[in-house]
């Protein structure tokens, strides 16, 4: 197991996500990739994932990721993140998250899992 600063692949993946470019994000995925995003149902296939991620992007105004730490273990990359979401009301919320992806026998990602609780992104704003 190695701990590292952000690799070029990790930087590229999150740069594409932060630009809300679903097509560029999907270019990192194998044709039969599996995506599990939070507690949503699994999505299988590069095109289906691109469509699902593009749909997610329509529910927020912007997002950005700050990589805290990255670990590479065999074919897995584990990334600890602070993700900042700009809601449709332009309020920002930063949430802790972990992304795990696997590359089995190639450069493309075969399995991508994102662990984050998105409930605060969609919760009604309460005035203080």
Secondary structure, DSSP 8 states (H G I E B T S, - for coil): -EEES--HHHHHHHHHHHTT-HHHHHTTEEEEEEEEETTS--EESHHHHHHHHHHHHTT-SEEEEEEEEEEEETTEEEEEEEEEEE-TTS-EEEEEEEEEEE-SSSSSEEEEEEE--THHHHS-----
